[in-house]
Amino acid sequence: MLYVLSDVVRRHFFLPRPAQLDPVLTSNETVLRLEGFSGCCGVYARVDLPATAFDGERHGRGTTNVDFNVEMRNALLRLRDDEDVEVAVGADEVMLSRGNQRTVEKKVRLPLRWIKGFSEVQAYQPRLELKMEVAAAEALRFVRSLPQASRPKMPSYAVWAGRSIRLSQHPQEGAVPILGTHRVKVIEPLLLRAKSLKVWADEASGASAWEACYPQGSFFLMISPEVYRGFSGEGQVLSALAKSPPEVVIAKVRASLRWQSQLDPDKLAAALGLDAGEVRDALAVLGSRGLAGFDANAQQYFHRELPFDLAKVEEMQPRLGDARRLVEDGKVRSLGGGGVSTFQVQGTGTVHRVRLSDEWDACTCPWFSKHQGQRGPCKHILAASLAQQGEDRDDA
């Protein structure tokens, strides 16, 4: 699993870029997690290793990120089942020991694209739904059958076929779209020893996830809706940032974080005297700030702290900055409404009409017409959301 993770972070599934070989590691009493992105940021991978997979001690909790270079990859390839191997994860380095051989990787700076990518995948993952689970042998046959085409014009579909999965070129109910089957093929080596494969999908966006499950641990691979779309540029997190609860609520939830492997919103709400919905919204914001990840299996966030300046999160979201300026300049006007709230937002030489509802937000601007919300909300919807949030707080 560690070798395939290192394979993902050194790969470029779309445009070639310099390799970023530094997965993020988070440790607590129950699990050691390693996370990383491909060089194009269109593939996210996470390895979960439970405490029962290790015979050792935990001396502390925390998050670090190190560079898995060629030396570490070669050391992982040389491992054999009958060997005693030690791994030590510290704040500044990770060491793999095999007999008298030591491989040490030092802490490095987290790439800027990864910072945005981590923020975005936490917005996608709560929406994932488990579509199918098959035995590893059936999954291996399916993955081996996938074409290597790197830039398809149309999606293929993984469809449930009894106890197996097959590839189809036609959409049908329950099918999982795949644009860039070569991105899924990276899990092939894992299926030789895995127990099963779980397939997840977000029907609204087309993102999917492929999880190889073992008796001890799992490997979770998530691919963006299209090959050329990196998670770092999506904008899915913008809604959570625009509709965030008050900072006092976020601060309370953040103060309760203790490197938990699962964060139960209901239990946190009861302990903090908050509404469970407020806690979920606060966790979504903390996820966008690098302070929480999401486990689709448990349907819960987990605590980890990415090593970057939290103040830069909103600076990397120009749409949100533009929306705040529209509100500050008085260019947003509420037209009222019942279950659907309507706003006028002044654009460049025209006025856009925005509709906000629990089911669907919409805008008359060309950007929204082109993407239909699949690349996150436009700045006009964000501005209307900010204005509505201000109205609600004034009424309260």
N, C-alpha and C positions, 0 to 999 in steps of 0.2 A: 504493500500500500504506500509506503514512504517513497519507494522508487517511482511508482506511477505518479504520485504527487509531484515529485521533482521533474518528471517528464512533462506534466501539464504546464508547470510554471516556466519551462524553457521553450515551449512551443509557441508558434504564431500561426493561428488558424486562418488569418486573413492577410493583412498587410505585414510584411516583415518589420520588426522593431528590435532594438537592443534587448537582450534577454534580461528579465528580472527574476533572479533565482532565490528569492528570500521569503519562504513561507512564514506565517505567523503561528506561534505555539502558545497555547493557553493551558495551564495546569491547575487542578484543584484536587480535592480528596477523591473524587469519583471518576474523573476522565482526563486524559491528555488529548487535546485537539490541535491539529495542524491545518491551517487554511492557506490557500493561495490562488492566484489568477494566472491565466495564460498571458503571454506577452501582448496579445491583442485585447485582453480584458473581456473577451467574449465567453470564456469558460472559467467557472469557479469550482474549486475542488476542496473537500474537507475530509480529513481522516479523524475518526473518533476511536480512541483506544481506551477502554474502561480500565479501572484500577485492577480488576481481576486478571488483566492480561500481563501484569507485571508482578515480579517478586522483588519488592523493594520498599523504600520509604519516601514519603513526601515531607520535605523540610520547609516548604512555603508554597504560596499561591502566587500566580502572576501571569503576565503575558510578555513575550519577547518575539523578535523576528531575526532570523539568521539566514545566511547565504548557503544554500545547498548546491555547491559547485561540483565539478567533475570528480574531485577526490571523494566526496561523500557519496555520490552516485556509484562510483566503483566499489566503495566499501560496502554499500548495501547489496550490490550484485554478488559479492563474494560470500555473503552469509549462507550458512547451511543449517538445516533443521537440528542437527545433533550438537551444535555449538552453544556454549554459554556466551551470551552477548550482553553487554551493559550499555545503557544509554543514560546520560546525565543531562538534564535540562536546567540551565541556570539563567539568571537575568541577563548575562552578557555572552553566553556561549552554549552550544550543544556539543556534547562529546559522545562518540560511538566507540566503544572499546571491544576488541575481539582478540583475545589472548594478550600478546604484548603490543599489538597495534592499536594506535589511537588516531582517530579522525576528529578534528575539532573545527567547528564552524563558529565564527564570531558574529556578534550582533551588527546589523547594518541599518542604514536609513530606509524607511518604508517609502516606496515609489509613490509619487503624487497620484498617478492613475489608479493605484490600488486603493488609496484613501477614498476616492470617489466610488470605486467599484464596491468596496465593503459597505459603504452607505447605501448603495442601490440594491444589492442582493438581499439586504434585510427587509426591503420594501416588497420584493418579489416573493420571498419564501413563505410568509404567512398565507399567501393566496394559493399555494400549491395544493393540489388534491391527488391522493394516491389513486392511480388509474389501474394498475395491474401489478401482480407479483408472481414470478415464475421461478422454478428451480434453476440453479446455476447452469446445469447442462443444457437446458432449453435456451437459456439466455445466451450461452456461448455460441450455439448454432445460429441464433439470430444476429448477434454482433458480427460474427465471421461473414455473414451474408451481406453486410452493409457495403455499399460501394464507397470507393475512396474519393469520389468527386468532391472537390473543395469549394466550388462556387456554383451551386445549383440555382437555377432560375425559379424552380417551383419546389415546394416542400414534398417530402415523402412522409408516410404515416406509419407509426408503429400501432398495430391493431391486435387485440386480444383474439386468440384462436384456440379455444379449449384450454389446454394447459400450457400453451406456448405463445410466442409472439411471432408475427410475420410482418413483412414490409409490404405496404400497399402504396400505390400512387393516387389513390382516391380517398377523400375524407369520408368518415363515417362516425356515427355516434360512439363516443368513448375513445376515439383514435388520438394518438399523441403526435403532433406535427414535428418533423425534424428537418431543419434547413442546415445542411452541413453534416452528413452522416459520419464524415471522418472525425468529427469532434466526439461522437459517441464511441467510436472504435478504440479510443485510448484505454477503455476499461477492459478490453479483451484479456490481457494477462491476469487480471484480478479474478475472472470467472473460473479459472482452472481450479481454484481452491475455495471459492465462495460457497455459501449455502443457498443463497437466492439473490434475485435481482428485483428491486422495487422500482417502478417507473411512476414519476410524478409529473403533473402538468398544471400550468396556469392557463386556463382556456382563454382568458381575456387578452393576454399578451402573446401567447404562443411559446413562452419559455418552458423548458422541461428539465427534469432532474432524473438521474440514473444512479441508484444506490446499490452497491454490491455489499451484501450482508454476510458476515462471518459469525461463527460461534463466539468469537471475541472481537468485537469492533465492527466498523463499517467504513466504506468509502463512498462519499456523496459527491456526485459530479452534476453541476448545473450549467446548462448552455443557454445563451441568449436567444431571443426569437429568430434572429437572422445572423448569418456568418459575419457580415460587416458591422454589426451592432455590438459594441463593447458595453458591458454593464456600466462602465465609468461615465458614459455619455447619455444615459437613458432618461433621467429626470423623474423616475417613479417615486423617489423619496420626497419630492417637492410638496405633495399633498399633506404628508405627515408634518413637514416643517411649517406649512402655512396654517394648518388646523391644529397646531400643538396646544396642549393645555397650558394654564398659567405656569410661569417659571417656578413658582413656589411648589407646585405639584411635582414638576420634574425634579426639583432639588430634593424633595422628600424621598422620591423613588430612588434617585441616584444614591442618596445617603444610606439606603438599605442594601445596596449591592455589596456582596461579600464573596465574589468569585463563585457564585452558585452555578451548578451545571444545569439547573432548571429554575425558572422564575415563574411562580404561579401567581397570576394577577389577582385572583380571588383572595388568596392568603395574604398577599402583600396589601391589598386594599383593606382587609380586616385589621391587619397590624398597624397600618398607617392612618386609619380613619378616613379613607378616601373611597370614592366610587370605583368599582372594578373597571369600568370603561375609561375613566381618567387614567388609571394605572396602565392599561393597554396602550393608550395614546402616548403616555409618557415613555413607555418602553420602546415604542416605535421611534420617537424622537431620539432617545438615547442610542438606539441602534444606528440611526443616521449619523450620530456623533462618534461612532466607533466604540461605544461603551457596552454594547450588547450584540450578540449574534442570535441566530434563530435556528432551532432544531425542528425540522419538518416532522420527524417521527414523533417527537414528544409534543409538538405543537406548542412549544414554549421557547421563550428567549433564554439565553444564558449570558452570564456576565463575563466580559473580557474587555480590556482597555488597550486599544490600539495606540501605538506610540507616535501620535502626531498632535499638533496644536488644534484643539477643538474649535478655536475661534475661526479657523480657516474653512470650516465646513460650509457655512453659508456664503463665504467669499467665493467658493468654487461653484456656486449656483447662481449665475447671472440672471436667469429668469425670475428667481425669487427677489433679487435686488431690484429689478425693473418693476416688479409688482408692488413692492413697498414704496417705490417712488411715485407710482400712479396714485396710491392711496394718500401719500403725504401731499401730493400736488392737487388733491381734491378732484381727481379725474374719474372717480367712481361714485355712481349715484344709484341708490336702491330704489327699485320700482315696486317693492313689496312682493306679496305672494303668500300662498298658504303652504302646502307641502312642497311647492317649487318656488324658490326665491329667484327673482329676476333683477338684473343689474344692467345699467348702461356704463360702459367703460370707454373713455376717450382714447382712441388710437391715433395713428399718424394720418391726419387728414380725414378721418372718419370716426364713427361711433360704433362700437361693437356691443352686441346684446349677449349677456351671459345668463345661463340658467343653472342654478345649483339645486340638486336634490339628493336624497339618500342613495338613489339607484344610479344616477348618471348626471355628470356635469357636461355642459355644452357651451360653445361659443361660436359666433358667426365669423371669426377671423379666418384668413386663409390657412394659417398654420394648423389650427384645429381641424379644419376641413380636410387637410392632407393626412394628418396622423390619427385623427379620431381618438385621441387620448392614449394611444399605445406608446407614445414617447413621453408620457407624463402630461400634466396640465399646462396649458399656455399661460403666458403672463397675465392675460386678462381674467382667466378663471382664478388664478392665484390671487390677483388683486381683489376680486369679488369675495373670495373666501376670507381674506384678511379683513375686508370691510365688514362682512357678516359676523366674523368673530368679535370684532370691536363692538358691534351693535349688541350682540348677545351679552357681552361682559358689562356693557353700560346698563342693560336692562336688569342684569343680576344685581 
